[in-house]
């Protein structure tokens, strides 16, 4: 299993359908970024945590934006699994996979 697949599995396991869960998922991402030596700035909006990580500088900018909150789901939807080379679980397509990349 690749590092990206493991990261996605770990993110899916976090029930981020509540503010507390979403903030837990953001903290997980913050730890991943800081462990890799990337700068992280934490922001808060109405109790929800957000991260900004800026790398480099210059006249032109590329912005990569994602979210880790999901709509409520059944407990089993937070147990990721792979079937026919595709990963399934709450948030696997929107948008936890994009964040994991």
DSSP file (Angstrom, degrees, kcal/mol; ACC not computed):
  #  RESIDUE AA STRUCTURE BP1 BP2  ACC     N-H-->O    O-->H-N    N-H-->O    O-->H-N    TCO  KAPPA ALPHA  PHI   PSI    X-CA   Y-CA   Z-CA
    1    1 A X              0   0    0      0, 0.0     2,-0.0     0, 0.0     0, 0.0   0.000 360.0 360.0 360.0 132.7    0.0    0.0    0.0
    2    2 A X     >  -     0   0    0      1,-0.1     4,-2.2     4,-0.0     5,-0.2  -0.259 360.0-110.3 -74.2 164.4    1.4    3.4   -1.0
    3    3 A X  H  > S+     0   0    0      1,-0.2     4,-2.5     2,-0.2     5,-0.1   0.874 120.3  52.6 -60.6 -38.8    1.8    6.3    1.5
    4    4 A X  H  > S+     0   0    0      2,-0.2     4,-2.6     1,-0.2    -1,-0.2   0.907 108.3  49.5 -65.7 -42.4   -1.1    8.1   -0.3
    5    5 A X  H  > S+     0   0    0      2,-0.2     4,-2.5     1,-0.2    -2,-0.2   0.905 112.2  48.1 -63.6 -41.1   -3.4    5.1    0.1
    6    6 A X  H  X S+     0   0    0     -4,-2.2     4,-2.6     2,-0.2    -2,-0.2   0.922 111.2  50.8 -64.5 -43.5   -2.5    4.8    3.8
    7    7 A X  H  X S+     0   0    0     -4,-2.5     4,-2.2     1,-0.2    -2,-0.2   0.926 111.1  48.4 -59.6 -45.0   -3.1    8.6    4.3
    8    8 A X  H  X S+     0   0    0     -4,-2.6     4,-2.6     2,-0.2    -2,-0.2   0.920 110.7  50.8 -62.8 -44.3   -6.5    8.3    2.5
    9    9 A X  H  X S+     0   0    0     -4,-2.5     4,-1.8     1,-0.2    71,-0.3   0.925 110.5  49.5 -58.2 -44.7   -7.5    5.3    4.7
   10   10 A X  H  X S+     0   0    0     -4,-2.6     4,-0.5     1,-0.2    -1,-0.2   0.889 111.9  48.5 -63.5 -39.1   -6.5    7.2    7.8
   11   11 A X  H >< S+     0   0    0     -4,-2.2     3,-1.1     1,-0.2    -1,-0.2   0.903 108.9  52.6 -66.9 -41.4   -8.5   10.3    6.8
   12   12 A X  H 3< S+     0   0    0     -4,-2.6    -1,-0.2     1,-0.3    -2,-0.2   0.863 101.2  61.9 -62.7 -35.2  -11.6    8.2    5.9
   13   13 A X  H 3< S+     0   0    0     -4,-1.8     2,-0.7    -5,-0.2    -1,-0.3   0.712  86.6  86.9 -65.1 -20.0  -11.5    6.6    9.4
   14   14 A X  S << S-     0   0    0     -3,-1.1     2,-1.5    -4,-0.5     7,-0.0  -0.736  79.6-138.5 -85.1 117.7  -12.0   10.0   10.9
   15   15 A X        +     0   0    0     -2,-0.7     3,-0.5     1,-0.2     9,-0.1  -0.612  30.8 172.1 -75.4  94.0  -15.8   10.8   11.2
   16   16 A X        +     0   0    0     -2,-1.5    54,-1.4     1,-0.2    -1,-0.2  -0.067  42.6 108.8 -98.4  32.9  -15.5   14.4   10.1
   17   17 A X  S    S+     0   0    0     52,-0.2     2,-0.3    54,-0.1    55,-0.2   0.484  75.8  53.9 -87.0  -3.4  -19.3   15.0    9.9
   18   18 A X  S  > S-     0   0    0     -3,-0.5     4,-3.0    53,-0.1     5,-0.2  -0.806  94.8-108.3-121.1 166.5  -19.2   17.2   13.0
   19   19 A X  H  > S+     0   0    0     -2,-0.3     4,-2.6     1,-0.2    30,-0.2   0.925 121.5  50.4 -59.6 -43.7  -17.2   20.3   13.9
   20   20 A X  H  > S+     0   0    0      1,-0.2     4,-1.8     2,-0.2    -1,-0.2   0.927 113.8  44.3 -60.7 -45.3  -15.2   18.2   16.4
   21   21 A X  H  > S+     0   0    0      2,-0.2     4,-2.3     1,-0.2    -2,-0.2   0.893 112.6  51.3 -67.0 -40.8  -14.5   15.5   13.8
   22   22 A X  H  X S+     0   0    0     -4,-3.0     4,-2.2     1,-0.2    -2,-0.2   0.911 110.6  49.2 -62.6 -41.8  -13.6   18.0   11.1
   23   23 A X  H  X S+     0   0    0     -4,-2.6     4,-2.3    -5,-0.2    -1,-0.2   0.847 108.8  53.6 -66.6 -33.0  -11.2   19.7   13.4
   24   24 A X  H  X S+     0   0    0     -4,-1.8     4,-2.1     2,-0.2    -2,-0.2   0.910 109.2  48.4 -65.2 -42.1   -9.7   16.3   14.3
   25   25 A X  H  X S+     0   0    0     -4,-2.3     4,-2.1     2,-0.2    -2,-0.2   0.887 111.1  50.2 -65.1 -39.0   -9.1   15.6   10.5
   26   26 A X  H  X S+     0   0    0     -4,-2.2     4,-2.7     2,-0.2    -2,-0.2   0.909 109.5  51.1 -65.4 -41.6   -7.6   19.1   10.1
   27   27 A X  H  X S+     0   0    0     -4,-2.3     4,-2.4     2,-0.2    -2,-0.2   0.887 108.0  53.2 -62.3 -38.6   -5.2   18.4   13.1
   28   28 A X  H  X S+     0   0    0     -4,-2.1     4,-2.0     2,-0.2    -1,-0.2   0.929 111.2  45.8 -59.6 -46.2   -4.3   15.1   11.4
   29   29 A X  H  X S+     0   0    0     -4,-2.1     4,-2.5     2,-0.2    -2,-0.2   0.892 109.9  54.7 -64.6 -40.2   -3.4   17.0    8.2
   30   30 A X  H  X S+     0   0    0     -4,-2.7     4,-2.7     1,-0.2     5,-0.2   0.925 108.2  48.8 -59.3 -45.0   -1.5   19.6   10.2
   31   31 A X  H  X S+     0   0    0     -4,-2.4     4,-2.5     1,-0.2    -1,-0.2   0.909 110.1  52.0 -61.4 -42.4    0.6   16.9   11.8
   32   32 A X  H  X S+     0   0    0     -4,-2.0     4,-0.9     1,-0.2    -2,-0.2   0.927 112.9  44.7 -59.2 -45.9    1.3   15.3    8.4
   33   33 A X  H ><>S+     0   0    0     -4,-2.5     5,-2.3     1,-0.2     3,-0.6   0.934 114.7  46.3 -66.6 -47.0    2.5   18.6    6.9
   34   34 A X  H ><5S+     0   0    0     -4,-2.7     3,-1.8     1,-0.2    -1,-0.2   0.859 106.4  59.5 -67.5 -34.0    4.6   19.7    9.9
   35   35 A X  H 3<5S+     0   0    0     -4,-2.5    -1,-0.2     1,-0.3    -2,-0.2   0.802 105.9  50.3 -60.9 -27.6    6.2   16.2   10.1
   36   36 A X  T <<5S-     0   0    0     -4,-0.9    -1,-0.3    -3,-0.6    -2,-0.2   0.274 122.9-107.6 -95.2  10.0    7.4   16.8    6.5
   37   37 A X  T < 5 +     0   0    0     -3,-1.8     2,-0.3     1,-0.2    -3,-0.2   0.673  69.9 145.3  77.3  17.7    8.9   20.2    7.4
   38   38 A X      < -     0   0    0     -5,-2.3    -1,-0.2    -6,-0.1     2,-0.2  -0.677  53.7-111.3 -90.0 143.4    6.2   22.2    5.6
   39   39 A X        -     0   0    0     -2,-0.3     2,-0.4    15,-0.3    15,-0.1  -0.499  36.3-169.4 -72.5 139.0    5.1   25.6    7.1
   40   40 A X        -     0   0    0     -2,-0.2     2,-0.5    13,-0.2    13,-0.2  -0.995  13.8-168.7-135.0 131.0    1.5   25.6    8.4
   41   41 A X  E     -A   52   0A   0     11,-2.8    11,-2.1    -2,-0.4     2,-0.4  -0.980  17.2-146.9-115.7 127.5   -0.6   28.4    9.6
   42   42 A X  E     -A   51   0A   0     -2,-0.5     2,-0.3     9,-0.2     9,-0.2  -0.808  17.5-177.3 -98.7 133.6   -3.8   27.5   11.4
   43   43 A X  E     -A   50   0A   0      7,-2.8     7,-2.5    -2,-0.4     2,-0.4  -0.811  11.3-148.8-120.3 163.7   -7.0   29.7   11.0
   44   44 A X  E     -A   49   0A   0     -2,-0.3     2,-0.4     5,-0.2     5,-0.2  -1.000  12.1-178.8-137.9 138.5  -10.4   29.4   12.6
   45   45 A X  E >  S-A   48   0A   0      3,-2.5     3,-2.1    -2,-0.4    -2,-0.0  -0.933  78.2 -26.1-137.7 111.9  -13.8   30.4   11.3
   46   46 A X  T 3  S-     0   0    0     -2,-0.4     3,-0.1     1,-0.3    -1,-0.0   0.844 127.8 -48.1  53.1  37.3  -16.9   29.9   13.6
   47   47 A X  T 3  S+     0   0    0      1,-0.3     2,-0.4   -24,-0.0    -1,-0.3   0.234 113.2 119.1  91.1 -14.1  -15.1   27.1   15.4
   48   48 A X  E <   -A   45   0A   0     -3,-2.1    -3,-2.5   -26,-0.0    -1,-0.3  -0.731  58.1-136.7 -87.5 132.1  -13.9   25.3   12.3
   49   49 A X  E     -A   44   0A   0     -2,-0.4     2,-0.3   -30,-0.2    -5,-0.2  -0.624  22.8-177.4 -87.8 146.1  -10.1   25.0   11.9
   50   50 A X  E     -A   43   0A   0     -7,-2.5    -7,-2.8    -2,-0.3     2,-0.4  -0.946  12.9-141.3-137.9 157.8   -8.4   25.5    8.6
   51   51 A X  E     -A   42   0A   0     -2,-0.3     2,-0.4    -9,-0.2    -9,-0.2  -0.929   8.8-168.7-123.7 147.2   -4.8   25.3    7.4
   52   52 A X  E     -A   41   0A   0    -11,-2.1   -11,-2.8    -2,-0.4     2,-0.5  -0.998   5.6-178.4-129.9 129.8   -2.7   27.3    5.0
   53   53 A X        -     0   0    0     -2,-0.4     2,-0.5   -13,-0.2   -13,-0.2  -0.945   7.4-167.9-129.8 111.0    0.7   26.1    3.9
   54   54 A X        -     0   0    0     -2,-0.5     2,-0.5   -15,-0.1   -15,-0.3  -0.855   3.3-173.5-103.9 130.1    2.6   28.4    1.6
   55   55 A X        -     0   0    0     -2,-0.5    -2,-0.0   -17,-0.1   -17,-0.0  -0.985  52.4 -14.8-124.8 126.5    5.6   27.1   -0.3
   56   56 A X        -     0   0    0     -2,-0.5     2,-0.3     0, 0.0     0, 0.0  -0.191  68.6-118.4  79.9-174.4    7.9   29.4   -2.3
   57   57 A X        +     0   0    0     -3,-0.0     2,-0.3     4,-0.0     3,-0.1  -0.958  42.3 114.1-156.7 169.0    7.2   32.9   -3.5
   58   58 A X  S    S-     0   0    0     -2,-0.3     0, 0.0     1,-0.1     0, 0.0  -0.876  70.4 -66.7 148.5-179.7    6.9   34.8   -6.7
   59   59 A X  S    S+     0   0    0     -2,-0.3     2,-0.3     2,-0.0    -1,-0.1   0.844 111.5  55.2 -71.5 -36.2    4.6   36.8   -9.0
   60   60 A X        -     0   0    0     -3,-0.1     2,-0.4     2,-0.0    -3,-0.0  -0.768  69.9-162.4-104.9 148.2    2.4   33.8   -9.9
   61   61 A X        -     0   0    0     -2,-0.3     2,-0.5     2,-0.0    -2,-0.0  -0.965  13.4-157.4-132.3 142.9    0.6   31.6   -7.5
   62   62 A X        -     0   0    0     -2,-0.4     2,-0.5     2,-0.0    -2,-0.0  -0.989  16.2-158.7-115.8 127.9   -1.0   28.2   -7.6
   63   63 A X        -     0   0    0     -2,-0.5     2,-0.6     2,-0.0    -2,-0.0  -0.930   6.7-168.3-110.9 124.4   -3.7   27.5   -5.0
   64   64 A X        -     0   0    0     -2,-0.5     2,-0.4     2,-0.0    -2,-0.0  -0.962  15.5-177.0-108.9 121.9   -4.6   24.0   -4.0
   65   65 A X        +     0   0    0     -2,-0.6     2,-0.3     2,-0.0    -2,-0.0  -0.954   9.9 152.8-125.7 136.9   -7.8   24.0   -2.0
   66   66 A X        -     0   0    0     -2,-0.4     2,-0.3    33,-0.0    30,-0.1  -0.940  25.4-141.5-151.5 173.1   -9.6   21.1   -0.3
   67   67 A X        -     0   0    0     -2,-0.3    32,-0.2    28,-0.1    31,-0.1  -0.969   7.5-163.0-139.6 156.1  -11.8   20.1    2.6
   68   68 A X        +     0   0    0     -2,-0.3   -52,-0.2   -46,-0.1     2,-0.2   0.381  57.8 107.3-119.8   0.0  -12.0   17.2    4.9
   69   69 A X        -     0   0    0    -52,-0.1     2,-0.3   -54,-0.1   -52,-0.2  -0.535  47.4-172.9 -79.0 150.2  -15.5   17.6    6.3
   70   70 A X        -     0   0    0    -54,-1.4     2,-0.1    -2,-0.2     3,-0.1  -0.888  28.3 -96.7-135.1 164.1  -18.2   15.2    5.2
   71   71 A X        -     0   0    0     -2,-0.3   -55,-0.1     1,-0.2   -53,-0.1  -0.475  61.0 -76.8 -77.1 158.0  -22.0   14.7    5.5
   72   72 A X        +     0   0    0    -55,-0.2     2,-0.3    -2,-0.1    -1,-0.2  -0.152  60.7 171.2 -55.2 147.6  -23.2   12.4    8.2
   73   73 A X        -     0   0    0     -3,-0.1     2,-0.1    17,-0.1   -56,-0.1  -0.924  37.3 -77.6-148.9 172.6  -23.0    8.7    7.4
   74   74 A X    >   -     0   0    0     -2,-0.3     3,-1.8     1,-0.1     4,-0.4  -0.429  47.1-109.9 -73.1 152.8  -23.3    5.3    9.0
   75   75 A X  G >  S+     0   0    0      1,-0.3     3,-1.7     2,-0.2    -1,-0.1   0.862 117.3  57.9 -52.3 -41.2  -20.5    4.0   11.2
   76   76 A X  G >  S+     0   0    0      1,-0.3     3,-1.5     2,-0.2    -1,-0.3   0.717  91.9  70.0 -67.4 -18.8  -19.5    1.4    8.6
   77   77 A X  G <  S+     0   0    0     -3,-1.8    13,-3.7     1,-0.3    -1,-0.3   0.637  91.9  60.2 -72.3 -11.8  -18.9    4.1    6.0
   78   78 A X  G <  S+     0   0    0     -3,-1.7     2,-0.6    -4,-0.4    -1,-0.3   0.159  84.7  87.6 -99.7  17.5  -15.9    5.3    8.0
   79   79 A X  S <  S-     0   0    0     -3,-1.5    -1,-0.1     2,-0.0     9,-0.1  -0.889  77.2-146.4-112.7  95.8  -14.3    1.9    7.6
   80   80 A X        +     0   0    0     -2,-0.6     2,-0.3   -71,-0.3     9,-0.2  -0.251  22.2 174.7 -67.1 148.7  -12.4    2.2    4.3
   81   81 A X  E     -B   88   0B   0      7,-1.8     7,-3.2     2,-0.0     2,-0.5  -0.986  25.3-129.2-149.2 157.3  -12.0   -0.8    1.9
   82   82 A X  E     +B   87   0B   0     -2,-0.3     2,-0.4     5,-0.2     5,-0.2  -0.920  24.9 173.6-111.4 132.5  -10.5   -1.4   -1.5
   83   83 A X  E >  S-B   86   0B   0      3,-2.7     3,-1.5    -2,-0.5    -2,-0.0  -0.983  72.8 -10.4-139.3 125.6  -12.5   -3.2   -4.2
   84   84 A X  T 3  S-     0   0    0     -2,-0.4    -1,-0.1     1,-0.3     3,-0.1   0.907 129.5 -54.2  50.7  47.9  -11.3   -3.6   -7.8
   85   85 A X  T 3  S+     0   0    0      1,-0.2     2,-0.4    -3,-0.0    -1,-0.3   0.579 116.7 111.8  67.0  13.2   -8.5   -1.1   -7.2
   86   86 A X  E <   -B   83   0B   0     -3,-1.5    -3,-2.7     2,-0.0     2,-0.4  -0.947  62.2-135.4-117.6 138.5  -10.9    1.6   -5.9
   87   87 A X  E     -B   82   0B   0     -2,-0.4     2,-0.3    -5,-0.2    -5,-0.2  -0.778  21.3-165.4 -95.2 135.2  -11.1    2.8   -2.3
   88   88 A X  E     +B   81   0B   0     -7,-3.2    -7,-1.8    -2,-0.4     2,-0.2  -0.879  30.8 101.3-118.6 149.9  -14.5    3.2   -0.8
   89   89 A X  S >  S-     0   0    0     -2,-0.3     3,-2.6    -9,-0.2     4,-0.3  -0.681  76.5 -51.1 151.0 159.5  -15.5    5.1    2.4
   90   90 A X  T 3  S+     0   0    0    -13,-3.7   -10,-0.1     1,-0.3   -17,-0.1  -0.326 126.4   7.2 -58.6 120.7  -17.2    8.3    3.5
   91   91 A X  T 3 >S+     0   0    0     -2,-0.1     5,-2.1     3,-0.1     6,-0.7   0.431  88.1 126.5  89.5   0.9  -15.3   11.2    1.8
   92   92 A X  T < 5S+     0   0    0     -3,-2.6     5,-0.5     1,-0.2     3,-0.2   0.854  86.6  24.5 -63.6 -33.4  -13.1    9.0   -0.4
   93   93 A X  T   5S+     0   0    0     -4,-0.3     2,-0.4     1,-0.3    -1,-0.2   0.789 117.2  65.8 -98.3 -33.8  -14.1   10.8   -3.6
   94   94 A X  T   5S-     0   0    0      1,-0.1    -1,-0.3     3,-0.1    -2,-0.1  -0.858 125.4 -49.0-132.7  97.4  -15.1   14.2   -2.1
   95   95 A X  T  >5S+     0   0    0     -2,-0.4     4,-1.8    -3,-0.2     3,-0.2  -0.843 115.0  84.2-143.1  17.5  -12.7   15.3   -1.1
   96   96 A X  H  ><S+     0   0    0     -5,-2.1     4,-2.2     1,-0.2    -4,-0.2   0.828  96.6  56.2 -64.3 -31.0  -10.4   13.3    1.2
   97   97 A X  H  > S+     0   0    0     -6,-0.7     4,-1.4    -5,-0.5    -1,-0.2   0.915 106.8  50.0 -65.0 -41.7   -8.7   11.7   -1.8
   98   98 A X  H  4 S+     0   0    0      1,-0.2    -2,-0.2     2,-0.2    -1,-0.2   0.865 111.9  48.0 -63.4 -36.1   -7.8   15.1   -3.2
   99   99 A X  H  < S+     0   0    0     -4,-1.8    -1,-0.2   -32,-0.2    -2,-0.2   0.876 107.7  56.0 -71.1 -37.6   -6.4   16.2    0.1
  100  100 A X  H  <        0   0    0     -4,-2.2    -1,-0.2     1,-0.3    -2,-0.2   0.793 360.0 360.0 -66.3 -28.4   -4.4   13.0    0.4
  101  101 A X     <        0   0    0     -4,-1.4    -1,-0.3    -5,-0.1    -2,-0.2   0.514 360.0 360.0 -69.6 360.0   -2.6   13.6   -2.9
